[in-house]
Amino acid sequence: MRPLYIEGVPGCKVVLDEPALRVVVPEKADQLFPLSRISRVVCKGVVEWSMSALLTCADVGINLLFLEKNGEVRARWLGRGSERQSLTQRLVDLLARADGLQLYENWYLSMQKLAARSFAKRIGMTDWREISINELQHLLSLRLSLEGQYQANLLQSLLHSELLNLLSEGGFCSNDEALLSNKLDLALDISKLLIWDYYLVLSADNKPPKHTALQYTATLYEQRADRTNLLFRSTLSKLQQFLLAVS
C-alpha cells in the first residue's frame, strides 16, 4: 500500500467508485485509486469529498490528512482502529496520574535533546553535546530559507499522517483518547522529533517553487522512508521502556 497525495485545485473532488476512490480534476482525465492499495490520503488545497468516500475510508481504516496552504495540518479524518492495546492503556494510565503529564513531558524533552544534538553533530558543530535546543532552533531559523521553512511544515504534516498508521501498528490505537486528547498528541510529538533528521536536507538551497512543494516533499519522504521508520521504531522502543519504568 502507498499514500495518495492530492494537490487540490478549484473543482477538484473525490468520490467513491467502489472498490476505488475517483479523483476528479477539471480539464484532466479522472484517476482511479483502489482502496486496497491506499495506506492514507494527504490533501492540500481545495479538495471536495463526497460523504460516501469519507465513510468508506473510515470503514477500511484509511486516515485522511487535510493541509493548510502553508503546509500545516488543518484537519484529519481517522479510520477505524483495532481494539485498544496494552501500550495505549499504559499511556492512558500514566496520564491519569497527577504527575503523569509532567513525567511524559520530561521524557519528551530528553528525546528532543537527543534528536537536536544528533543534528548538531551531523552539521559539524564542535560543541554539539552542550548546545541548547533554543540555540539550535535559532540557528535553524537562519539556515532555513522561507521555502525551506514551508517545506519543513509540509514534511512534518506528512510525518504526522504516517505516524498515525505506524503508532497503530506499533501498539497504539489511532482513535484512542491517549492520542486525541487535549493533553497529548503522540503522533505530533514524535513528528517533531523525527523532523530534526530532515533539517540537514531542508537547509540546502535547492528548494522547489511552492506549487510543486507537496510532490517534492512527498518524494523526499519516500526516499528516506526506511531511515524514518528505523528512527520511529527506536523512538517507540524508548517510549515503551519509559512506560514500563513508570508503571
C-alpha positions as CSV (number, residue, x, y, z in Angstrom):
1,M,0.0,0.0,0.0
2,R,1.1,3.5,-0.7
3,P,0.0,7.0,0.4
4,L,-2.2,9.1,-2.0
5,Y,-1.2,12.7,-2.3
6,I,-3.8,15.1,-3.8
7,E,-2.8,18.7,-4.8
8,G,-6.2,20.3,-4.8
9,V,-7.5,23.0,-7.2
10,P,-10.9,24.6,-7.5
11,G,-13.3,21.9,-8.8
12,C,-11.2,19.0,-7.6
13,K,-13.3,16.3,-5.8
14,V,-13.0,12.8,-4.5
15,V,-15.9,10.4,-4.9
16,L,-16.4,6.7,-4.2
17,D,-16.3,4.4,-7.2
18,E,-16.1,1.1,-5.5
19,P,-13.7,-0.5,-4.9
20,A,-11.8,2.7,-5.6
21,L,-11.6,6.4,-5.0
22,R,-12.1,8.5,-8.1
23,V,-10.2,11.8,-8.2
24,V,-11.9,14.3,-10.5
25,V,-9.9,17.4,-11.6
26,P,-11.3,19.9,-14.1
27,E,-9.9,19.5,-17.6
28,K,-8.0,16.4,-16.7
29,A,-8.8,12.7,-17.1
30,D,-10.3,11.1,-13.9
31,Q,-8.0,8.9,-11.9
32,L,-9.0,5.7,-10.0
33,F,-7.1,4.6,-6.9
34,P,-8.1,1.2,-5.5
35,L,-8.9,1.4,-1.8
36,S,-6.8,-1.8,-1.1
37,R,-3.7,0.0,-2.3
38,I,-4.1,3.2,-0.3
39,S,-2.4,3.5,3.1
40,R,-3.5,7.1,3.8
41,V,-4.6,10.2,1.8
42,V,-2.9,13.7,2.1
43,C,-4.9,16.6,0.6
44,K,-3.5,20.1,0.1
45,G,-5.6,22.9,-1.3
46,V,-9.2,22.8,-2.5
47,V,-10.5,19.2,-2.5
48,E,-14.2,18.3,-2.1
49,W,-15.0,14.9,-0.7
50,S,-18.3,13.0,-1.0
51,M,-19.7,11.6,2.2
52,S,-19.7,8.1,0.8
53,A,-16.0,8.4,0.1
54,L,-15.3,9.7,3.6
55,L,-17.2,7.0,5.3
56,T,-15.7,4.2,3.2
57,C,-12.3,5.4,4.1
58,A,-13.2,5.3,7.7
59,D,-14.6,1.8,7.4
60,V,-11.5,0.4,5.8
61,G,-9.1,2.2,8.1
62,I,-7.7,4.8,5.7
63,N,-6.7,8.1,7.5
64,L,-7.1,11.4,5.7
65,L,-5.0,14.5,6.4
66,F,-6.1,18.0,5.2
67,L,-3.3,20.6,5.0
68,E,-3.5,24.4,5.1
69,K,-1.9,26.4,2.3
70,N,1.3,26.8,4.4
71,G,1.5,23.1,4.8
72,E,0.3,22.8,8.4
73,V,-2.4,20.4,9.5
74,R,-5.9,21.7,9.2
75,A,-7.9,18.6,9.9
76,R,-7.7,14.8,9.9
77,W,-10.2,12.0,9.4
78,L,-9.3,8.8,11.2
79,G,-10.2,5.3,10.1
80,R,-11.4,2.6,12.5
81,G,-8.7,1.3,14.9
82,S,-8.3,-2.1,16.3
83,E,-9.1,-3.0,20.0
84,R,-7.1,-0.9,22.5
85,Q,-3.6,-2.3,23.0
86,S,-1.7,-2.6,26.2
87,L,0.8,0.2,25.3
88,T,-2.1,2.6,24.8
89,Q,-3.5,1.5,28.2
90,R,-0.2,2.2,29.9
91,L,-0.2,5.7,28.4
92,V,-3.8,6.3,29.4
93,D,-2.9,5.1,32.9
94,L,0.1,7.4,33.0
95,L,-1.9,10.5,32.0
96,A,-4.5,9.7,34.7
97,R,-1.8,10.2,37.4
98,A,-1.4,13.6,39.0
99,D,2.2,13.7,37.8
100,G,1.7,11.8,34.6
101,L,1.8,14.6,32.1
102,Q,4.9,16.1,33.7
103,L,6.6,12.7,33.6
104,Y,5.8,12.4,29.9
105,E,7.0,15.9,29.2
106,N,10.3,15.2,30.9
107,W,10.7,12.1,28.7
108,Y,9.8,14.1,25.5
109,L,12.4,16.8,26.4
110,S,15.1,14.2,26.8
111,M,14.2,12.8,23.4
112,Q,14.2,16.2,21.9
113,K,17.7,16.9,23.2
114,L,18.9,13.6,21.6
115,A,17.4,14.5,18.2
116,A,18.6,18.1,18.3
117,R,22.2,17.2,19.3
118,S,22.3,14.5,16.6
119,F,21.5,17.2,14.1
120,A,24.2,19.5,15.6
121,K,26.8,16.7,15.3
122,R,25.9,16.0,11.7
123,I,26.4,19.6,10.7
124,G,29.9,19.6,12.3
125,M,29.4,21.6,15.5
126,T,32.2,21.0,17.9
127,D,30.0,21.8,21.0
128,W,27.1,19.6,19.9
129,R,27.0,17.9,23.3
130,E,26.4,21.2,25.1
131,I,24.4,23.4,22.7
132,S,20.8,24.1,23.8
133,I,17.7,23.4,21.8
134,N,16.9,27.1,21.8
135,E,20.3,27.9,20.3
136,L,19.8,25.2,17.6
137,Q,16.3,26.5,16.8
138,H,17.7,30.0,16.4
139,L,20.5,28.6,14.1
140,L,17.8,26.8,12.0
141,S,15.8,30.0,11.6
142,L,18.9,31.5,10.0
143,R,19.8,28.4,7.9
144,L,16.3,27.7,6.5
145,S,15.0,29.9,3.7
146,L,11.3,30.7,3.5
147,E,10.9,27.9,1.1
148,G,12.8,25.6,3.4
149,Q,10.5,26.5,6.3
150,Y,7.5,26.0,4.1
151,Q,8.8,22.6,3.1
152,A,9.5,21.7,6.7
153,N,5.9,22.4,7.6
154,L,4.8,20.1,4.7
155,L,7.2,17.4,5.8
156,Q,6.1,17.4,9.4
157,S,2.5,17.1,8.3
158,L,3.4,14.1,6.2
159,L,5.2,12.6,9.1
160,H,2.3,13.3,11.4
161,S,0.0,11.5,8.9
162,E,2.2,8.4,8.6
163,L,2.8,8.2,12.3
164,L,-0.9,7.7,12.9
165,N,-0.6,4.5,10.9
166,L,2.7,3.4,12.4
167,L,1.6,4.0,16.0
168,S,-1.4,1.8,15.4
169,E,0.8,-0.9,14.0
170,G,3.2,-0.5,17.0
171,G,0.5,-1.0,19.7
172,F,-1.2,2.4,20.0
173,C,-4.7,2.9,18.7
174,S,-5.0,6.0,16.5
175,N,-8.6,6.7,17.7
176,D,-7.8,6.3,21.4
177,E,-8.2,9.2,23.8
178,A,-4.4,9.0,24.6
179,L,-3.6,10.1,21.1
180,L,-6.5,12.5,20.6
181,S,-6.9,14.2,24.0
182,N,-6.2,17.8,24.6
183,K,-3.4,16.7,26.9
184,L,-1.4,14.8,24.3
185,D,-0.9,14.2,20.6
186,L,1.6,11.5,20.4
187,A,1.8,11.4,16.6
188,L,2.5,15.2,16.5
189,D,5.1,14.9,19.3
190,I,7.1,12.2,17.5
191,S,6.8,14.0,14.2
192,K,8.6,17.0,15.9
193,L,11.4,14.6,17.0
194,L,11.8,13.0,13.6
195,I,11.8,16.3,11.6
196,W,15.3,17.0,13.1
197,D,16.7,14.2,10.9
198,Y,15.5,16.1,7.8
199,Y,16.8,19.6,8.7
200,L,20.2,19.0,7.1
201,V,18.5,18.4,3.7
202,L,15.9,21.1,4.2
203,S,18.6,23.8,4.9
204,A,20.1,23.3,1.4
205,D,19.5,25.9,-1.2
206,N,17.8,23.8,-3.9
207,K,14.2,24.4,-2.9
208,P,11.3,23.9,-5.4
209,P,8.7,26.5,-6.0
210,K,5.7,26.3,-3.7
211,H,3.3,24.9,-6.4
212,T,5.4,21.7,-6.6
213,A,6.5,21.5,-3.0
214,L,4.0,18.8,-2.0
215,Q,5.2,16.3,-4.6
216,Y,8.8,17.2,-3.9
217,T,8.4,16.7,-0.2
218,A,6.5,13.5,-0.7
219,T,9.3,12.2,-2.8
220,L,11.9,13.2,-0.3
221,Y,9.9,11.4,2.4
222,E,9.5,8.3,0.4
223,Q,13.3,8.2,-0.4
224,R,14.1,8.4,3.3
225,A,11.2,6.2,4.5
226,D,13.4,3.3,5.6
227,R,15.5,5.6,7.8
228,T,12.5,7.4,9.2
229,N,10.9,4.1,10.0
230,L,14.1,3.0,11.8
231,L,14.1,6.2,13.8
232,F,10.5,5.8,14.6
233,R,11.0,2.2,15.9
234,S,13.9,3.4,18.1
235,T,11.7,6.2,19.5
236,L,8.8,3.8,20.1
237,S,11.1,1.4,21.9
238,K,12.4,4.2,24.2
239,L,8.8,5.2,24.9
240,Q,7.9,1.6,25.7
241,Q,10.8,1.4,28.1
242,F,9.7,4.7,29.7
243,L,6.1,3.5,30.2
244,L,7.3,0.2,31.7
245,A,9.6,2.0,34.1
246,V,6.9,4.4,35.4
247,S,4.1,1.9,35.5
